[in-house]
Each structure stands twice: as C-alpha cells, then as structure tokens.
Amino acid sequence: MSDCILCQIQKGEAKAFKVYDDEDLVAVMHPFPANNGHIIIFAKDHKMSIAEVEDAHLSKMFSLAQKFSA
C-alpha cells in the first residue's frame, strides 16, 4: 500500500530512526514521542489493524516490546 507510512518506512521510502529490523518486524522511534523511548513496532506485511496480525508476529512483537521496556 503506497500511501501507508509504515509500509514506506519499512521499504526505506520514508525516513525513520530504526531501532530493530528483521524479516518480520520493524521498530522505529516515534517522531512525536509521548515519553522518552517511545517506539512503534509493526509487522512488515501490511495490516490495517492489530486484529489482522498473525499470532506468531504478535507474540514476537510483544516479546520485543518487553525487551525495549526493560
């Protein structure tokens, strides 16, 4: 989806400070953080909502969020 900012970030078409990148997920610093260290974690395959994200990716996302929060 060409107008999706998250898709543009993961393809390198939009600027973002990546803190994690693998075959499934990307994590970037939020451009307007609510708090220091505010990170956005998203799956590389385009999804409209978290309800559409595969269980394996969700598990990996929450594990990654836990690591970043420590």
C-alpha positions in Angstrom: 0.0 0.0 0.0 1.9 3.1 -1.3 0.2 5.7 1.0 0.9 3.8 4.2 3.6 5.5 6.2 4.6 2.2 7.9 5.0 0.5 4.6 7.1 3.4 3.3 9.3 3.2 6.4 9.9 -0.5 6.2 10.8 -0.1 2.5 13.2 2.8 3.2 11.0 5.3 1.3 10.3 7.4 4.4 12.7 8.5 7.0 12.6 6.9 10.4 15.2 6.0 13.1 15.0 2.2 13.1 16.0 0.5 16.3 15.1 -3.0 15.1 14.6 -4.7 11.8 14.3 -8.4 10.9 12.4 -10.5 8.3 9.1 -10.0 10.1 9.1 -6.8 12.2 10.4 -3.2 12.3 10.7 -1.0 15.3 11.2 2.8 15.0 11.5 5.7 17.3 8.2 7.6 17.4 8.6 11.0 15.6 6.5 12.8 18.3 7.1 10.7 21.4 4.7 10.7 24.4 7.7 9.8 26.6 11.4 9.2 26.1 12.0 6.0 24.3 8.5 5.9 22.6 8.9 3.1 20.0 6.5 1.9 17.3 6.7 -1.8 16.5 5.0 -3.1 13.4 4.9 -6.1 11.1 6.4 -5.8 7.6 3.4 -7.2 5.9 0.7 -4.5 5.7 -2.2 -4.9 8.1 -5.0 -2.4 8.8 -5.3 -3.4 12.5 -3.7 -5.5 15.2 -6.6 -7.9 14.8 -5.2 -8.9 11.4 -1.7 -9.6 12.6 -0.7 -13.3 12.7 -0.3 -14.8 16.1 3.4 -15.6 15.6 4.1 -12.0 14.7 2.0 -10.7 17.7 4.0 -12.9 20.0 7.2 -11.7 18.6 6.0 -8.0 18.8 5.1 -8.3 22.5 8.4 -10.1 23.3 10.3 -7.3 21.5 8.2 -4.6 23.4 9.1 -6.3 26.7 12.8 -6.2 25.8 12.6 -2.5 24.9 10.7 -1.6 28.1 13.4 -3.0 30.4 
